[in-house]
Amino acid sequence: MENQEYPAPRRGLADGARIAARTLVHLVLGTLALIAIATVVSVLGPTLALDIATPAMAAWWTVFTAVAVQGVPFLLLGTLVSAAIGAFVPERVFTKILPRNPALAVPVAGAAGVVLPGCECASVPVARSLMRRGVTPAAALAFLLSAPAINPVVLVATSIAFPGQPMMVVGRLAASLATAVVMGWLWVRFGHDAWLRTPPNRAAASGSTGSSTGSSTASTTSTGSSTGSRWDGFRAGLQHDFLHAGGFLVLGAAAAATFNIVVPRSVLDVFTGSTWLSVLLLAVLAVVLCVCSEADAFVAASLTGFSPTARLAFMVVGPMVDLKLIALQAGTFGKAFAARFSSVTWVVALLSSSLIGWWLL
């Protein structure tokens, strides 16, 4: 009997290796295909639109493809991190890192946003995965808001967009982190888990299946089965999350492109004469323009007719509340949650950026 126990783990580990290799090949091929399609669409789209319709349609197509193509790589990054967390990271890791008290876990999770160099498209699937792994919703939501706004890539981009203005970088970091922490604390005080529509932990379910299968064989066989089930869970989670969130990203990009075409530039010029009206206007524009957090600093820097506080509000509000993010939240957590959370976040981000901009800028 002892001689029969040795081939089993080899077969199990070999199966896991084959699954891992197959997943990697599919991911590489899918990414290359996505890049090729996005390149062709972004280059040929406006030209085709001019040929078959009007310059307005060409402009709409340009904005639409810019927003969608800009967000897809970071959405892929987020779904990769989400699938990896769900499949390979044990729940006890998060319970050890974060304080048990939700009020204390919120600032820790908010500060941890620096570890994800992505935009808001990436933060939603990661936050959902954290919740499924046992992290309190308040902490996961604080991470969702802070990750796109205070990561090193965004802060470096802001310093490059505003050379010689270090207070703009400090103001963005302070206002964004303050907004994330305040929203987490507000959820601790007023939020209800029933408002969140979170799917069951797919990786845990597949892991339990692997455990039950392994319990009927030798313990060495269960190790190989568990390895294979984790990779199966990773592949299934990646495929589901990317396709599901990608559809809502497309809807948000279409809404942003429509706004850019419908609202004339002359209407925007009316608000530049008033400091507070300009703050409100750019806070609204941040929602509808859907500029990626890695690029919004350069857009804000180009708005020279607006006050520094207004441009700070644009950079603080955008990564936390925009049309594509609202659509992603609605598809992930439910429409009721997205309506409540986005509206309150917009108000808190506006107040935070206004106060810190008045103080620092």
C-alpha positions as CSV (number, residue, x, y, z in Angstrom):
1,M,0.0,0.0,0.0
2,E,2.8,2.4,0.7
3,N,4.2,2.0,-2.8
4,Q,0.8,3.1,-4.2
5,E,0.8,6.5,-2.4
6,Y,3.8,8.0,-4.2
7,P,2.4,8.4,-7.8
8,A,-0.7,10.3,-6.6
9,P,1.0,13.6,-5.6
10,R,3.0,13.6,-8.7
11,R,-0.1,13.3,-10.8
12,G,-1.9,16.0,-8.7
13,L,1.0,18.4,-8.9
14,A,1.4,17.7,-12.6
15,D,-2.3,18.5,-13.1
16,G,-1.9,21.8,-11.2
17,A,1.2,22.7,-13.3
18,R,-0.7,22.0,-16.5
19,I,-3.7,24.1,-15.4
20,A,-1.3,26.9,-14.4
21,A,0.5,26.8,-17.8
22,R,-2.8,26.7,-19.7
23,T,-4.1,29.7,-17.7
24,L,-1.0,31.7,-18.4
25,V,-1.1,30.9,-22.2
26,H,-4.8,31.9,-22.4
27,L,-4.1,35.1,-20.4
28,V,-1.2,36.1,-22.7
29,L,-3.1,35.3,-25.9
30,G,-6.2,37.1,-24.6
31,T,-4.2,40.2,-23.6
32,L,-2.4,40.3,-27.0
33,A,-5.7,40.0,-28.8
34,L,-7.2,42.7,-26.7
35,I,-4.3,45.1,-27.4
36,A,-4.5,44.4,-31.1
37,I,-8.2,45.0,-31.2
38,A,-8.0,48.2,-29.1
39,T,-5.2,49.5,-31.3
40,V,-7.1,48.9,-34.5
41,V,-10.3,50.4,-33.1
42,S,-8.6,53.5,-31.7
43,V,-6.8,54.2,-35.0
44,L,-9.5,53.4,-37.5
45,G,-12.6,54.3,-35.5
46,P,-12.6,58.1,-36.0
47,T,-11.7,57.7,-39.7
48,L,-14.5,55.3,-40.3
49,A,-16.9,57.5,-38.4
50,L,-16.0,60.5,-40.5
51,D,-16.5,58.5,-43.7
52,I,-19.9,57.1,-42.7
53,A,-21.4,59.9,-40.6
54,T,-20.4,63.3,-39.1
55,P,-17.4,64.9,-37.3
56,A,-19.5,64.7,-34.1
57,M,-19.7,61.0,-34.4
58,A,-16.0,60.8,-35.0
59,A,-15.4,62.9,-31.8
60,W,-17.8,60.6,-29.9
61,W,-16.0,57.5,-31.1
62,T,-12.6,59.0,-30.2
63,V,-13.6,59.8,-26.6
64,F,-15.4,56.5,-26.2
65,T,-12.4,54.4,-27.3
66,A,-10.0,56.6,-25.3
67,V,-11.9,56.0,-22.0
68,A,-12.5,52.3,-22.7
69,V,-9.0,51.5,-23.9
70,Q,-7.5,53.5,-21.1
71,G,-9.4,51.6,-18.5
72,V,-9.1,48.0,-19.8
73,P,-5.5,47.4,-18.8
74,F,-6.2,48.5,-15.2
75,L,-9.4,46.5,-15.2
76,L,-7.4,43.5,-16.2
77,L,-4.9,44.2,-13.4
78,G,-7.7,44.5,-10.9
79,T,-9.4,41.2,-12.0
80,L,-6.0,39.5,-11.9
81,V,-5.4,40.7,-8.3
82,S,-9.0,39.8,-7.4
83,A,-8.8,36.3,-8.8
84,A,-5.5,35.7,-7.1
85,I,-6.7,36.9,-3.7
86,G,-9.8,34.7,-4.0
87,A,-7.9,31.6,-5.0
88,F,-4.6,31.7,-3.2
89,V,-4.7,34.1,-0.2
90,P,-6.1,32.5,3.0
91,E,-8.7,34.5,4.9
92,R,-6.5,34.5,8.0
93,V,-4.0,36.8,6.3
94,F,-6.5,39.7,6.2
95,T,-7.7,39.0,9.7
96,K,-4.1,39.2,10.9
97,I,-3.2,42.4,9.0
98,L,-6.3,44.5,9.8
99,P,-7.4,45.4,13.3
100,R,-10.5,43.6,14.4
101,N,-12.2,46.9,15.3
102,P,-13.8,48.2,12.1
103,A,-13.1,51.8,13.1
104,L,-9.4,51.1,13.4
105,A,-9.3,48.9,10.3
106,V,-10.6,51.7,8.1
107,P,-7.5,54.0,8.2
108,V,-5.2,51.0,7.9
109,A,-7.0,49.8,4.7
110,G,-7.1,53.4,3.4
111,A,-3.4,53.8,3.8
112,A,-2.9,50.3,2.2
113,G,-4.3,51.8,-1.1
114,V,-0.7,52.7,-2.0
115,V,0.0,49.0,-2.9
116,L,-2.2,48.9,-6.0
117,P,-0.8,51.0,-8.8
118,G,-4.0,51.0,-10.8
119,C,-7.1,53.2,-11.5
120,E,-10.6,53.0,-10.2
121,C,-11.4,50.2,-12.7
122,A,-9.1,47.9,-10.8
123,S,-10.3,48.8,-7.3
124,V,-13.8,47.5,-7.6
125,P,-13.1,43.8,-8.2
126,V,-10.3,43.9,-5.6
127,A,-12.6,45.4,-3.0
128,R,-15.2,42.7,-3.7
129,S,-12.6,40.0,-3.4
130,L,-11.5,41.4,0.0
131,M,-15.1,41.3,1.2
132,R,-15.5,37.7,0.1
133,R,-12.3,36.9,2.1
134,G,-13.7,38.2,5.3
135,V,-12.6,41.8,5.3
136,T,-15.1,44.2,6.9
137,P,-17.0,46.1,4.2
138,A,-16.0,49.5,5.7
139,A,-12.3,48.7,5.3
140,A,-12.7,47.2,1.8
141,L,-14.6,50.4,0.7
142,A,-11.9,52.6,2.2
143,F,-9.4,50.7,0.1
144,L,-11.6,50.9,-2.9
145,L,-11.6,54.7,-2.7
146,S,-8.0,55.3,-1.7
147,A,-6.2,52.8,-4.1
148,P,-6.8,54.8,-7.3
149,A,-6.0,58.1,-5.7
150,I,-2.9,57.8,-3.5
151,N,-0.8,55.1,-5.2
152,P,2.7,56.0,-6.2
153,V,2.0,56.1,-9.9
154,V,-0.8,58.7,-9.5
155,L,1.3,60.9,-7.1
156,V,4.3,60.8,-9.4
157,A,2.1,61.8,-12.4
158,T,0.6,64.6,-10.3
159,S,4.1,66.0,-9.5
160,I,5.0,65.8,-13.2
161,A,1.8,67.5,-14.3
162,F,2.3,70.3,-11.7
163,P,6.1,71.0,-11.6
164,G,7.2,73.2,-8.8
165,Q,3.9,72.8,-7.0
166,P,4.5,70.2,-4.3
167,M,1.5,71.3,-2.3
168,M,-0.7,70.1,-5.1
169,V,0.6,66.6,-4.6
170,V,0.3,66.9,-0.8
171,G,-3.2,68.2,-1.2
172,R,-4.3,65.4,-3.4
173,L,-2.8,62.8,-1.0
174,A,-4.4,64.4,2.0
175,A,-7.8,65.1,0.5
176,S,-8.1,61.6,-1.1
177,L,-7.0,59.7,2.0
178,A,-9.3,61.8,4.2
179,T,-12.3,61.1,1.9
180,A,-11.6,57.4,1.9
181,V,-11.3,57.2,5.7
182,V,-14.4,59.4,6.3
183,M,-16.4,57.2,4.0
184,G,-15.2,54.1,5.8
185,W,-16.2,55.5,9.1
186,L,-19.6,56.6,7.8
187,W,-20.2,53.0,6.7
188,V,-19.2,51.7,10.1
189,R,-21.8,54.1,11.7
190,F,-24.6,54.0,9.2
191,G,-24.0,51.3,6.6
192,H,-25.8,48.0,6.4
193,D,-24.4,44.8,4.9
194,A,-27.8,44.2,3.3
195,W,-27.1,47.1,0.9
196,L,-24.2,45.1,-0.6
197,R,-24.9,42.5,-3.2
198,T,-21.8,40.3,-2.9
199,P,-21.6,36.9,-4.7
200,P,-20.4,33.8,-2.7
201,N,-16.7,33.0,-2.5
202,R,-16.2,31.0,-5.7
203,A,-12.6,30.0,-4.7
204,A,-13.7,28.8,-1.3
205,A,-16.4,26.7,-2.8
206,S,-14.0,25.1,-5.2
207,G,-11.5,24.7,-2.4
208,S,-14.1,22.9,-0.3
209,T,-14.8,20.6,-3.2
210,G,-11.1,19.8,-3.5
211,S,-10.9,19.1,0.2
212,S,-13.9,16.8,0.2
213,T,-12.4,14.9,-2.8
214,G,-9.0,14.7,-1.1
215,S,-10.5,13.4,2.2
216,S,-11.7,10.2,0.4
217,T,-8.1,9.5,-0.8
218,A,-4.6,9.7,0.8
219,S,-3.5,13.0,2.3
220,T,-0.9,13.4,-0.4
221,T,-3.5,13.2,-3.1
222,S,-5.5,16.0,-1.5
223,T,-2.5,18.3,-1.8
224,G,-2.5,17.9,-5.6
225,S,-6.2,18.2,-5.9
226,S,-6.2,21.4,-3.8
227,T,-3.5,22.9,-6.1
228,G,-5.6,22.1,-9.2
229,S,-8.8,23.5,-7.6
230,R,-7.1,26.7,-6.7
231,W,-6.0,27.3,-10.3
232,D,-9.4,26.3,-11.5
233,G,-10.9,28.9,-9.1
234,F,-8.4,31.5,-10.3
235,R,-9.2,30.9,-14.0
236,A,-13.0,31.0,-13.4
237,G,-12.8,34.1,-11.2
238,L,-10.6,35.9,-13.7
239,Q,-12.9,35.1,-16.7
240,H,-16.1,36.0,-14.8
241,D,-14.9,39.2,-13.2
242,F,-13.2,40.6,-16.3
243,L,-16.2,40.0,-18.6
244,H,-18.7,41.1,-16.1
245,A,-17.0,44.4,-15.1
246,G,-15.9,45.0,-18.7
247,G,-19.5,45.4,-19.9
248,F,-20.2,48.1,-17.3
249,L,-16.9,49.8,-18.3
250,V,-18.2,50.1,-21.8
251,L,-21.5,51.6,-20.7
252,G,-19.6,54.2,-18.6
253,A,-17.4,55.1,-21.5
254,A,-20.4,55.6,-23.8
255,A,-22.0,57.9,-21.3
256,A,-18.8,60.0,-20.9
257,A,-18.4,60.3,-24.7
258,T,-22.1,61.4,-25.0
259,F,-21.6,64.2,-22.5
260,N,-18.5,65.5,-24.2
261,I,-20.4,65.9,-27.4
262,V,-23.7,67.3,-26.0
263,V,-22.4,70.0,-23.7
264,P,-20.8,72.9,-25.6
265,R,-17.5,74.4,-24.5
266,S,-19.1,77.9,-24.2
267,V,-21.2,76.7,-21.3
268,L,-18.1,75.7,-19.3
269,D,-16.6,79.2,-19.7
270,V,-19.4,80.7,-17.8
271,F,-18.3,79.1,-14.5
272,T,-14.6,80.1,-14.6
273,G,-15.2,83.5,-13.1
274,S,-16.4,82.2,-9.8
275,T,-14.1,80.2,-7.5
276,W,-16.8,78.1,-5.9
277,L,-18.8,77.6,-9.1
278,S,-15.6,76.4,-10.7
279,V,-15.1,73.9,-7.9
280,L,-18.6,72.6,-8.4
281,L,-18.3,72.5,-12.1
282,L,-15.0,70.5,-12.1
283,A,-16.4,68.2,-9.5
284,V,-19.2,67.4,-11.8
285,L,-17.0,67.2,-14.9
286,A,-14.8,64.7,-13.0
287,V,-17.8,62.4,-12.7
288,V,-18.8,62.6,-16.4
289,L,-15.4,62.7,-18.1
290,C,-14.2,59.4,-16.6
291,V,-10.5,60.3,-16.9
292,C,-8.2,57.5,-15.6
293,S,-6.5,58.5,-12.3
294,E,-3.1,58.1,-13.9
295,A,-4.0,60.7,-16.5
296,D,-6.4,63.1,-14.7
297,A,-3.6,65.3,-13.3
298,F,-2.5,66.3,-16.8
299,V,-6.1,67.1,-17.7
300,A,-6.4,69.2,-14.5
301,A,-3.1,71.0,-15.2
302,S,-4.4,72.0,-18.7
303,L,-7.5,73.7,-17.2
304,T,-5.6,76.9,-16.5
305,G,-8.7,79.0,-16.3
306,F,-9.8,77.3,-13.1
307,S,-8.5,77.9,-9.6
308,P,-6.1,75.5,-8.0
309,T,-8.8,74.3,-5.6
310,A,-11.1,73.5,-8.4
311,R,-8.4,71.5,-10.2
312,L,-7.7,69.7,-6.9
313,A,-11.4,68.8,-6.6
314,F,-11.3,67.4,-10.2
315,M,-8.4,65.1,-9.2
316,V,-9.9,64.0,-5.9
317,V,-13.5,63.4,-7.1
318,G,-12.6,61.7,-10.4
319,P,-10.9,58.5,-9.0
320,M,-13.7,58.0,-6.5
321,V,-16.9,58.9,-8.4
322,D,-17.3,58.8,-12.2
323,L,-19.8,57.3,-14.6
324,K,-17.8,54.1,-15.3
325,L,-17.0,53.6,-11.6
326,I,-20.7,54.0,-10.7
327,A,-21.6,51.5,-13.4
328,L,-19.0,49.1,-12.1
329,Q,-20.2,49.4,-8.6
330,A,-23.8,48.9,-9.7
331,G,-22.9,45.8,-11.5
332,T,-20.8,44.5,-8.7
333,F,-22.6,45.5,-5.5
334,G,-26.1,46.5,-6.8
335,K,-27.8,49.7,-8.0
336,A,-29.0,50.7,-4.5
337,F,-25.5,50.6,-3.1
338,A,-24.1,52.5,-6.0
339,A,-26.7,55.3,-5.7
340,R,-26.1,55.8,-2.0
341,F,-22.4,55.3,-1.9
342,S,-21.5,57.4,-4.9
343,S,-23.7,60.4,-3.9
344,V,-22.3,60.5,-0.4
345,T,-18.7,60.0,-1.6
346,W,-19.1,62.9,-4.1
347,V,-20.2,65.3,-1.3
348,V,-17.4,64.1,1.1
349,A,-14.8,64.4,-1.7
350,L,-16.0,67.9,-2.7
351,L,-15.9,69.1,0.9
352,S,-12.5,67.5,1.6
353,S,-10.9,68.9,-1.5
354,S,-12.4,72.3,-0.9
355,L,-11.2,72.6,2.7
356,I,-7.7,71.2,2.0
357,G,-7.4,73.3,-1.1
358,W,-8.4,76.5,0.8
359,W,-5.8,75.6,3.5
360,L,-2.9,74.5,1.3
361,L,-3.4,76.2,-2.0
